[in-house]
Amino acid sequence: MITSKQRSFLKSLAHNLDPIVMIGKSGLTENIIKEMDICLETRELIKVKLQEGADLDPKETANIAAEKLGAEFVQAIGRKFVLYRYSKSQAKEGKQIVLPK
């Protein structure tokens, strides 16, 4: 569980990110979950966009994805949402995001 201070820090980092994963009309499929898992492992912080054809609620979709991926929901604005998950592989390389206490 991340604190409000950490969430605010992650929001500031996510501001300049472009969406990496796009969810279309088929919804949150296993392939989308796998893609998000790979992206979280390599980047720790990802922005996801729901395309116009997707009849999904961004917050609800983000919470479902976060639960399946063991990630933290950071924010949802419009049709985009941001997820964060600590990456052990990035920690080994010294590239992990250092959250404030």
Residue frames as a rotation matrix with the C-alpha (Angstrom) as fourth column:
MET 1
0.583 0.813 0.000 0.00
0.813 -0.583 0.000 0.00
0.000 0.000 -1.000 0.00
ILE 2
-0.464 -0.750 0.471 1.42
0.743 -0.619 -0.255 3.37
0.482 0.231 0.845 -0.98
THR 3
-0.289 0.298 -0.910 0.95
0.717 -0.562 -0.412 6.55
-0.634 -0.772 -0.051 1.01
SER 4
0.776 0.629 0.054 -0.65
0.530 -0.602 -0.597 9.73
-0.343 0.491 -0.800 -0.29
LYS 5
0.430 -0.719 -0.546 2.81
-0.488 -0.694 0.529 11.36
-0.760 0.039 -0.649 -0.46
GLN 6
-0.576 -0.634 0.516 4.10
0.036 0.611 0.791 8.47
-0.817 0.474 -0.329 -2.59
ARG 7
0.119 0.720 0.684 0.98
0.868 0.260 -0.424 8.59
-0.483 0.644 -0.594 -4.77
SER 8
0.853 0.166 -0.494 1.53
0.020 -0.957 -0.288 12.31
-0.521 0.236 -0.820 -5.36
PHE 9
-0.088 -0.976 -0.198 5.16
-0.508 -0.127 0.852 11.64
-0.857 0.176 -0.485 -6.29
LEU 10
-0.554 -0.075 0.829 4.11
0.476 0.788 0.389 8.92
-0.683 0.611 -0.401 -8.76
LYS 11
0.576 0.802 0.157 1.47
0.655 -0.338 -0.676 11.23
-0.489 0.492 -0.720 -10.29
SER 12
0.591 -0.419 -0.690 4.18
-0.445 -0.882 0.154 13.82
-0.673 0.216 -0.707 -10.97
LEU 13
-0.539 -0.811 0.228 6.35
-0.284 0.430 0.857 11.17
-0.793 0.398 -0.462 -12.67
ALA 14
-0.338 0.496 0.800 3.42
0.722 0.682 -0.118 9.88
-0.604 0.538 -0.588 -14.72
HIS 15
0.350 0.557 -0.753 2.42
0.026 -0.810 -0.586 13.33
-0.936 0.186 -0.298 -15.97
ASN 16
0.021 -0.453 -0.891 4.86
-0.867 -0.452 0.209 13.25
-0.498 0.768 -0.402 -18.91
LEU 17
-0.704 -0.278 0.654 4.37
-0.045 0.936 0.349 9.55
-0.709 0.216 -0.671 -19.75
ASP 18
-0.391 0.588 -0.708 2.64
-0.895 -0.063 0.442 8.49
0.215 0.806 0.551 -22.94
PRO 19
0.508 0.626 0.592 0.19
-0.713 0.691 -0.120 5.57
-0.484 -0.361 0.797 -22.73
ILE 20
-0.618 -0.784 -0.054 2.05
-0.723 0.540 0.430 2.30
-0.308 0.305 -0.901 -23.34
VAL 21
-0.881 0.389 0.270 -0.89
0.412 0.910 0.032 -0.10
-0.233 0.139 -0.962 -23.32
MET 22
-0.652 0.731 -0.203 -4.15
-0.751 -0.586 0.303 0.48
0.103 0.350 0.931 -25.19
ILE 23
-0.750 0.510 0.421 -7.31
0.229 0.798 -0.557 -1.39
-0.620 -0.321 -0.715 -24.22
GLY 24
-0.879 0.403 -0.255 -9.84
-0.400 -0.333 0.854 -1.77
0.259 0.853 0.454 -27.02
LYS 25
-0.046 0.998 0.039 -13.37
-0.921 -0.058 0.386 -3.09
0.387 -0.018 0.922 -27.39
SER 26
0.189 0.095 -0.977 -12.41
0.011 0.995 0.099 -6.64
0.982 -0.030 0.187 -26.35
GLY 27
0.878 0.296 0.376 -11.61
-0.308 -0.253 0.917 -5.32
0.367 -0.921 -0.131 -22.88
LEU 28
0.164 -0.810 0.564 -9.11
-0.979 -0.062 0.196 -6.52
-0.123 -0.584 -0.803 -20.31
THR 29
0.843 0.132 -0.522 -7.99
-0.314 0.908 -0.278 -9.79
0.437 0.398 0.807 -21.93
GLU 30
0.813 -0.581 0.040 -5.23
0.366 0.563 0.741 -12.14
-0.453 -0.588 0.670 -20.76
ASN 31
0.200 -0.761 0.617 -2.94
0.931 -0.048 -0.361 -10.78
0.305 0.647 0.699 -23.48
ILE 32
0.427 0.009 0.904 -3.45
-0.042 -0.999 0.030 -7.22
0.903 -0.051 -0.426 -22.22
ILE 33
0.963 -0.065 0.260 -2.69
-0.259 0.028 0.966 -8.38
-0.070 -0.997 0.010 -18.66
LYS 34
0.560 -0.804 0.199 0.51
0.773 0.593 0.223 -10.10
-0.297 0.029 0.954 -19.88
GLU 35
0.158 -0.464 0.872 1.56
0.660 -0.607 -0.443 -6.96
0.735 0.645 0.210 -21.76
MET 36
0.670 0.150 0.727 0.93
-0.345 -0.804 0.484 -4.81
0.657 -0.575 -0.487 -18.69
ASP 37
0.939 -0.343 0.041 2.92
0.150 0.511 0.846 -7.27
-0.311 -0.788 0.531 -16.56
ILE 38
0.263 -0.870 0.417 5.92
0.961 0.197 -0.196 -7.01
0.088 0.452 0.887 -18.91
CYS 39
0.190 -0.138 0.972 5.69
0.282 -0.941 -0.188 -3.22
0.940 0.310 -0.140 -18.99
LEU 40
0.888 0.169 0.427 5.46
-0.340 -0.382 0.859 -2.97
0.309 -0.908 -0.282 -15.19
GLU 41
0.762 -0.647 -0.010 8.50
0.539 0.627 0.562 -5.22
-0.357 -0.434 0.827 -14.80
THR 42
-0.017 -0.824 0.566 10.60
0.971 -0.148 -0.186 -3.07
0.238 0.546 0.803 -17.13
ARG 43
-0.311 -0.073 0.948 9.27
0.260 -0.966 0.011 0.40
0.914 0.250 0.319 -16.22
GLU 44
-0.805 0.086 -0.587 7.53
0.593 0.093 -0.800 0.14
-0.015 -0.992 -0.126 -12.81
LEU 45
-0.334 0.690 -0.642 5.16
0.034 -0.672 -0.740 2.99
-0.942 -0.269 0.201 -13.74
ILE 46
-0.858 0.074 0.508 2.83
0.512 0.192 0.837 2.72
-0.036 0.979 -0.202 -16.74
LYS 47
-0.482 0.756 -0.442 0.00
-0.544 -0.654 -0.526 4.72
-0.687 -0.012 0.727 -18.25
VAL 48
-0.765 0.346 0.543 -2.85
0.553 0.785 0.280 2.83
-0.330 0.514 -0.792 -19.91
LYS 49
-0.728 0.536 -0.427 -5.48
-0.619 -0.781 0.075 4.25
-0.293 0.319 0.901 -22.26
LEU 50
-0.273 0.754 0.598 -8.98
0.442 0.650 -0.617 2.96
-0.854 0.096 -0.511 -22.88
GLN 51
-0.987 -0.087 0.133 -9.79
0.156 -0.360 0.920 3.45
-0.032 0.929 0.369 -26.54
GLU 52
-0.626 0.776 -0.077 -13.13
-0.778 -0.628 -0.005 4.87
-0.052 0.057 0.997 -27.68
GLY 53
-0.126 0.595 -0.794 -14.53
-0.525 0.639 0.563 1.42
0.842 0.488 0.232 -28.51
ALA 54
-0.707 -0.195 -0.680 -13.98
0.396 0.687 -0.609 0.14
0.586 -0.700 -0.409 -24.97
ASP 55
0.201 0.855 0.479 -17.15
-0.253 -0.427 0.868 0.39
0.946 -0.295 0.130 -22.87
LEU 56
0.112 -0.284 -0.952 -15.25
0.834 0.548 -0.066 0.14
0.540 -0.787 0.298 -19.58
ASP 57
0.976 0.133 0.172 -15.01
0.003 -0.799 0.601 2.38
0.218 -0.586 -0.780 -16.54
PRO 58
0.276 -0.959 0.064 -11.35
-0.255 -0.138 -0.957 3.53
0.927 0.248 -0.283 -16.18
LYS 59
-0.157 -0.347 0.924 -11.22
-0.965 -0.144 -0.218 3.34
0.209 -0.927 -0.313 -12.36
GLU 60
0.647 0.476 0.596 -12.92
-0.596 0.803 0.005 -0.04
-0.476 -0.358 0.803 -12.22
THR 61
0.910 -0.353 -0.217 -10.69
0.034 0.586 -0.809 -1.43
0.413 0.729 0.546 -14.97
ALA 62
0.064 -0.935 0.348 -7.58
-0.540 -0.326 -0.776 -0.03
0.839 -0.138 -0.526 -13.26
ASN 63
0.023 -0.004 1.000 -8.51
-0.985 0.170 0.023 -1.63
-0.170 -0.985 0.000 -9.94
ILE 64
0.914 0.312 0.261 -9.17
-0.253 0.938 -0.237 -5.01
-0.318 0.150 0.936 -11.59
ALA 65
0.677 -0.722 -0.146 -5.86
0.011 0.207 -0.978 -4.84
0.736 0.660 0.148 -13.47
ALA 66
-0.045 -0.707 0.705 -3.98
-0.814 -0.383 -0.436 -3.75
0.579 -0.594 -0.559 -10.33
GLU 67
0.411 0.283 0.867 -5.42
-0.800 0.567 0.195 -6.67
-0.436 -0.774 0.459 -8.39
LYS 68
0.997 0.001 0.081 -4.48
0.040 0.861 -0.507 -9.20
-0.070 0.509 0.858 -11.09
LEU 69
0.517 -0.846 0.133 -0.97
0.138 -0.071 -0.988 -7.75
0.845 0.529 0.080 -11.46
GLY 70
0.400 -0.348 -0.848 -0.18
0.916 0.134 0.377 -7.10
-0.017 -0.928 0.372 -7.81
ALA 71
-0.551 -0.553 0.625 0.23
0.625 -0.770 -0.130 -3.41
0.553 0.319 0.770 -8.67
GLU 72
-0.436 0.363 -0.824 -0.89
0.613 -0.551 -0.567 -0.16
-0.659 -0.752 0.018 -7.08
PHE 73
0.318 0.612 0.724 -3.53
0.904 -0.427 -0.036 2.09
0.287 0.666 -0.688 -8.63
VAL 74
-0.703 -0.630 -0.330 -2.10
0.690 -0.717 -0.101 5.62
-0.173 -0.299 0.939 -8.83
GLN 75
-0.469 0.580 -0.666 -4.71
-0.249 -0.811 -0.530 7.70
-0.847 -0.082 0.525 -10.66
ALA 76
-0.334 0.432 0.838 -7.35
0.910 0.379 0.167 7.76
-0.245 0.818 -0.520 -13.38
ILE 77
-0.378 0.228 -0.897 -8.04
-0.169 -0.970 -0.175 10.83
-0.910 0.086 0.405 -15.49
GLY 78
0.000 0.471 -0.882 -10.52
-0.976 -0.192 -0.103 10.66
-0.218 0.861 0.460 -18.35
ARG 79
0.906 0.324 -0.273 -9.92
-0.400 0.867 -0.299 7.45
0.140 0.380 0.914 -20.27
LYS 80
0.097 -0.944 -0.315 -6.38
-0.193 0.292 -0.937 6.97
0.976 0.152 -0.154 -18.94
PHE 81
0.960 0.112 0.255 -5.06
-0.266 0.094 0.959 5.42
0.084 -0.989 0.120 -15.75
VAL 82
0.071 -0.997 0.015 -1.68
-0.707 -0.061 -0.705 4.89
0.704 0.039 -0.709 -14.12
LEU 83
0.973 0.145 -0.181 -0.36
0.002 0.775 0.632 1.80
0.232 -0.615 0.754 -12.32
TYR 84
0.131 -0.955 0.265 2.82
-0.895 -0.229 -0.383 1.27
0.427 -0.186 -0.885 -10.28
ARG 85
0.997 0.052 -0.057 4.58
-0.019 0.882 0.472 -1.93
0.075 -0.469 0.880 -9.20
TYR 86
0.362 -0.915 0.176 8.02
-0.748 -0.173 0.641 -2.34
-0.556 -0.364 -0.747 -7.65
SER 87
0.876 -0.118 -0.467 10.32
-0.308 0.608 -0.732 -4.24
0.370 0.785 0.497 -10.02
LYS 88
0.722 -0.636 0.272 13.02
0.018 0.411 0.912 -6.55
-0.691 -0.654 0.308 -8.65
SER 89
0.383 -0.593 0.708 14.78
0.917 0.339 -0.212 -6.69
-0.114 0.730 0.674 -12.02
GLN 90
0.557 -0.153 0.816 15.02
0.234 -0.914 -0.331 -2.88
0.797 0.375 -0.474 -12.14
ALA 91
0.925 -0.234 0.299 16.35
-0.363 -0.320 0.875 -2.84
-0.109 -0.918 -0.381 -8.57
LYS 92
0.553 -0.750 0.362 19.20
0.588 0.659 0.469 -5.14
-0.591 -0.047 0.806 -9.64
GLU 93
0.119 -0.473 0.873 20.09
0.924 -0.269 -0.271 -2.70
0.363 0.839 0.405 -12.42
GLY 94
-0.556 -0.329 -0.763 19.79
0.697 -0.684 -0.214 0.31
-0.452 -0.651 0.610 -10.11
LYS 95
-0.914 0.239 0.327 17.04
0.098 -0.652 0.752 1.89
0.393 0.719 0.573 -12.21
GLN 96
-0.251 0.892 -0.377 14.09
0.923 0.337 0.184 1.54
0.291 -0.302 -0.908 -9.85
ILE 97
0.082 0.406 0.910 11.87
-0.017 -0.913 0.409 4.43
0.996 -0.049 -0.068 -8.83
VAL 98
-0.748 -0.354 -0.562 12.76
0.560 0.120 -0.820 5.52
0.357 -0.928 0.109 -5.29
LEU 99
0.264 0.941 0.211 9.58
0.501 -0.321 0.804 6.41
0.824 -0.106 -0.556 -3.44
PRO 100
-0.406 -0.334 0.851 9.66
-0.494 -0.703 -0.512 9.09
0.769 -0.628 0.120 -0.71
LYS 101
-0.858 0.016 -0.514 9.07
0.395 0.660 -0.639 7.84
0.329 -0.751 -0.573 2.84
